[in-house]
Amino acid sequence: MTIQEARELVCNSGKMLLEKGYVSGTWGNISCRIDNSTMAVTPSGREYETMVPDDIVIVNYIDHSYSGEIKPSSEFKLHTEIYRSRKEIHAVIHTHQMNASTVAAARREVPPILDDMAQIIGPSIRVADYALPNTKKIVRATMKALKGRYAALMANHGAVCVGRDMKEAFTACDVLEKACKAFIEAEFLGGAKGINKFEAYIMHKYYLMKYSKQKKKK
C-alpha cells in the first residue's frame, strides 16, 4: 500500500465510522498499517465530515515520529503498540459506539453469547481497566484486554477493534455493537447465557485459520 492509498483509506473509513454513528465530531480515531514501520492515522482535532486525505498523518510506529505539521490523534500510541505487538493486524479503530460504551461503563465482560461474536472477536469481550486517556497506563490496560481478541472495551471510555484489513476491523465493530446490545437486553430477561468457552475458542480459531481465508478466495 502506498502512502496516498493509505491516506485515502483512512480518510474514507473515518467518514464511514461517522455515518455508522460509532463516533461523533472529532472523537474516536482510525488507522492502517502501511509497512513494517509506518502507519496512517486520523489527525487530532479534525472533524470527519471535512477531513481530506492530506489531513491523515503518517507515523513511524517504531519511534513515534511523524511527518508534517498536523498532529496525529492524541491516542495514536495505542495504535502504534498494537502494530508493534500484533503483526497480523493491519487496521485499528477506536470508537465511542453506544452499546459498547454502555457495557464499558458498567465494566462488564461479555461472555460468548453469539456465534458471530465468538468467531470474529473471540471467546469473550474483555474490559480494560480504567486509565486516563493518552497515558501509558491506558495503552497497557487495553493491550492486556485485547490479547487474543479482535475487540476490547475500555472502561468508562469506549472500545477498540482491530482487523487483518480495514473491512475486518469494521466487521469487528459491527459485531461488537450487536453483541453488546444483545448482552444488555438479555440481562433484562434473566441474564445472558454464554456458549461453552472452549467451543467459542475453537470457532474463533476456525474463522481465523480457515473460514475467513475461504471467503477471500471467492
C-alpha positions as CSV (number, residue, x, y, z in Angstrom):
1,M,0.0,0.0,0.0
2,T,1.3,3.4,-1.0
3,I,1.1,6.4,1.4
4,Q,-1.5,8.0,-0.7
5,E,-3.6,4.9,-0.8
6,A,-3.3,4.6,3.0
7,R,-4.4,8.2,3.4
8,E,-7.4,7.7,1.2
9,L,-8.4,4.5,3.0
10,V,-8.2,6.1,6.5
11,C,-10.0,9.2,5.4
12,N,-12.9,7.3,3.8
13,S,-13.0,4.9,6.7
14,G,-13.3,7.8,9.1
15,K,-16.3,9.1,7.2
16,M,-17.9,5.7,7.3
17,L,-17.3,5.5,11.0
18,L,-19.2,8.7,11.4
19,E,-22.1,7.5,9.1
20,K,-22.5,4.4,11.2
21,G,-22.8,6.5,14.4
22,Y,-19.8,5.0,16.1
23,V,-18.1,8.4,16.6
24,S,-19.2,12.0,16.6
25,G,-17.4,15.3,16.0
26,T,-13.7,14.7,16.4
27,W,-13.9,11.7,18.7
28,G,-12.5,8.3,18.1
29,N,-9.7,7.5,15.7
30,I,-8.7,5.1,12.9
31,S,-5.5,3.9,11.3
32,C,-4.0,1.4,8.9
33,R,-0.6,-0.2,8.7
34,I,1.4,0.8,5.6
35,D,4.6,-1.3,6.0
36,N,6.9,-2.6,8.7
37,S,7.4,0.7,10.4
38,T,4.7,3.2,9.3
39,M,1.0,3.7,9.7
40,A,-1.6,6.3,8.6
41,V,-3.8,7.6,11.3
42,T,-6.5,10.3,11.7
43,P,-5.3,13.7,12.9
44,S,-6.0,15.4,16.2
45,G,-9.0,17.7,16.4
46,R,-10.2,17.4,12.9
47,E,-13.9,16.7,12.1
48,Y,-14.6,13.6,9.9
49,E,-17.1,15.5,7.7
50,T,-14.5,17.9,6.4
51,M,-11.4,15.7,6.6
52,V,-9.4,15.1,3.4
53,P,-6.7,12.6,2.6
54,D,-3.9,15.2,3.1
55,D,-5.1,15.6,6.7
56,I,-4.2,12.0,7.5
57,V,-0.9,11.7,9.4
58,I,1.9,9.3,8.6
59,V,3.5,8.0,11.8
60,N,6.5,5.8,12.4
61,Y,5.1,3.3,14.9
62,I,8.6,2.2,16.0
63,D,9.8,5.6,17.3
64,H,6.5,7.6,17.2
65,S,7.9,10.3,14.9
66,Y,5.6,11.8,12.2
67,S,5.8,14.0,9.2
68,G,4.2,17.3,8.6
69,E,2.7,20.0,10.9
70,I,-0.6,18.2,11.5
71,K,-0.5,16.2,14.8
72,P,-1.8,12.6,14.9
73,S,-4.7,11.6,17.1
74,S,-3.9,12.0,20.7
75,E,-4.4,8.3,21.2
76,F,-2.0,7.3,18.4
77,K,0.3,5.4,20.8
78,L,-2.3,2.7,21.3
79,H,-2.4,2.2,17.6
80,T,1.4,2.0,17.4
81,E,1.6,-0.6,20.2
82,I,-1.0,-2.8,18.5
83,Y,1.0,-2.7,15.3
84,R,4.2,-3.4,17.2
85,S,2.7,-6.3,19.1
86,R,0.2,-7.8,16.7
87,K,2.0,-8.5,13.4
88,E,-1.2,-9.8,11.7
89,I,-3.2,-6.6,12.4
90,H,-3.4,-4.0,9.6
91,A,-6.2,-1.8,10.8
92,V,-7.2,-0.3,14.2
93,I,-10.5,1.5,15.0
94,H,-11.2,3.3,18.3
95,T,-14.9,4.0,18.7
96,H,-17.4,5.5,21.2
97,Q,-20.3,3.4,19.8
98,M,-23.4,3.5,22.1
99,N,-24.0,-0.1,23.2
100,A,-20.3,-0.9,23.6
101,S,-19.8,2.3,25.6
102,T,-22.7,1.3,27.9
103,V,-21.2,-2.1,28.7
104,A,-17.8,-0.4,29.1
105,A,-19.4,2.0,31.6
106,A,-20.8,-1.0,33.6
107,R,-17.3,-2.7,33.3
108,R,-18.9,-6.0,32.4
109,E,-17.1,-8.6,30.5
110,V,-19.3,-10.1,27.7
111,P,-19.4,-13.9,27.6
112,P,-19.6,-15.6,24.1
113,I,-23.4,-15.1,23.7
114,L,-23.5,-15.1,19.9
115,D,-21.8,-17.3,17.4
116,D,-20.5,-14.5,15.2
117,M,-19.1,-12.7,18.3
118,A,-17.1,-15.9,19.1
119,Q,-16.0,-16.3,15.6
120,I,-14.8,-12.8,14.8
121,I,-14.0,-11.2,18.2
122,G,-13.0,-14.3,20.3
123,P,-14.4,-16.3,23.2
124,S,-15.2,-13.1,25.3
125,I,-15.1,-9.4,25.2
126,R,-12.9,-8.1,28.0
127,V,-12.9,-4.7,29.6
128,A,-9.7,-2.8,30.0
129,D,-9.2,-1.2,33.4
130,Y,-9.9,2.5,33.5
131,A,-7.0,4.8,33.0
132,L,-6.7,8.4,31.9
133,P,-6.8,8.9,28.1
134,N,-3.5,9.3,26.3
135,T,-1.4,7.6,29.0
136,K,0.9,4.7,29.1
137,K,-1.4,3.1,31.6
138,I,-4.4,3.0,29.2
139,V,-2.2,1.5,26.5
140,R,-1.0,-1.3,28.8
141,A,-4.6,-2.0,30.1
142,T,-6.1,-2.0,26.6
143,M,-3.4,-4.3,25.2
144,K,-4.0,-6.7,28.0
145,A,-7.7,-6.8,27.3
146,L,-7.2,-7.1,23.6
147,K,-4.8,-10.1,23.9
148,G,-6.1,-13.0,21.7
149,R,-9.2,-10.8,20.7
150,Y,-10.2,-8.6,17.8
151,A,-12.1,-6.2,20.0
152,A,-12.0,-4.9,23.6
153,L,-13.9,-2.5,25.8
154,M,-12.2,0.4,27.5
155,A,-13.8,1.1,30.9
156,N,-15.8,4.3,31.0
157,H,-14.4,5.3,27.6
158,G,-15.3,3.3,24.5
159,A,-13.9,0.4,22.5
160,V,-11.1,-0.6,20.2
161,C,-11.5,-3.0,17.3
162,V,-8.8,-4.5,15.0
163,G,-8.6,-6.5,11.8
164,R,-6.2,-8.0,9.3
165,D,-7.6,-5.4,6.9
166,M,-10.0,-2.4,7.3
167,K,-13.0,-4.4,6.3
168,E,-12.4,-7.0,9.0
169,A,-11.9,-4.2,11.6
170,F,-15.3,-2.7,10.7
171,T,-16.9,-6.1,10.9
172,A,-15.5,-6.4,14.4
173,C,-17.0,-3.0,15.2
174,D,-20.4,-4.1,13.9
175,V,-20.3,-7.5,15.7
176,L,-19.2,-5.8,18.9
177,E,-22.1,-3.4,18.9
178,K,-24.5,-6.3,18.1
179,A,-23.1,-8.4,20.9
180,C,-23.2,-5.6,23.5
181,K,-26.8,-4.8,22.6
182,A,-27.8,-8.4,22.9
183,F,-25.9,-8.6,26.3
184,I,-27.7,-5.6,27.7
185,E,-31.2,-6.8,26.6
186,A,-30.6,-10.4,27.7
187,E,-29.8,-9.1,31.2
188,F,-33.4,-7.9,31.5
189,L,-34.6,-11.5,30.6
190,G,-32.8,-13.2,33.4
191,G,-29.2,-12.8,32.3
192,A,-27.1,-13.5,29.2
193,K,-26.1,-17.2,28.8
194,G,-22.8,-17.8,27.0
195,I,-21.9,-20.8,24.9
196,N,-19.1,-23.1,26.1
197,K,-15.9,-21.1,26.1
198,F,-13.8,-23.9,24.6
199,E,-16.3,-24.2,21.7
200,A,-16.1,-20.4,21.3
201,Y,-12.3,-20.6,21.2
202,I,-12.5,-23.3,18.5
203,M,-14.9,-21.2,16.5
204,H,-12.6,-18.2,16.6
205,K,-9.6,-20.2,15.5
206,Y,-11.6,-21.8,12.7
207,Y,-12.7,-18.4,11.5
208,L,-9.1,-17.0,11.6
209,M,-7.4,-20.0,10.0
210,K,-9.9,-21.3,7.5
211,Y,-13.3,-19.7,7.1
212,S,-12.1,-16.1,6.5
213,K,-9.4,-17.3,4.1
214,Q,-12.1,-19.2,2.1
215,K,-14.2,-16.1,1.8
216,K,-11.2,-14.2,0.3
217,K,-10.7,-16.9,-2.3
218,K,-14.3,-16.5,-3.6
